[in-house]
């Protein structure tokens, strides 16, 4: 069937019979208008293109019923409007979720920073309470990252002595921290110390 002029009623009847050319005729007649409406409301070329695709996909799925619609143009623009409103609602919901997530993350970062500072202060107090030899061995191990043998060589002590001092230092630090913070805080600090 050759289509030279746009006759909507004939195209819809032909479309109901499964004619792809009829669908193409309706598509080419309305796609720019639907795109323009969607772009004006959504201010996004990709979203406007998605609306055009969604509207015409819905039209294709309902092609057998379209010839029964007395005001096709109104039907098509109502369908377009509904898709745009749905897109706007989804966009608003996504933006709200992103905003809430961002606010939550910022607060969690602040809280974590404050907690970390508190943990660090408690840990430093615990380290300062150690006997000088244990404090030195602990700092060489945990702050400078030296291995027991390296500490032993530097301090001219046996690796076993370093092991004992380090174990005693860790035990003292745990005890100090346990008396100054709740269990959750202690477990996090313990993880940070190990």
Secondary structure, 3 states (H helix, E strand, C coil): CCCCCCCHHHHHHHHHCCCHHHHHHHHHHHHHHHHHHHHHHHCCHHHHHHHHHHHHHHHHHCCCCHHHCCCHHHHHHHHHHHHHHHHHHHHHHHHHHHHHHHHHHHHHHHHHHHHHHHHHHHHHHHHHCCCHHHHHHHHHHHHCCCCHHHHHHHHCCCHHHHHHHHHHHHHHHHHHHHHHCCHHHHHHHHHHHC
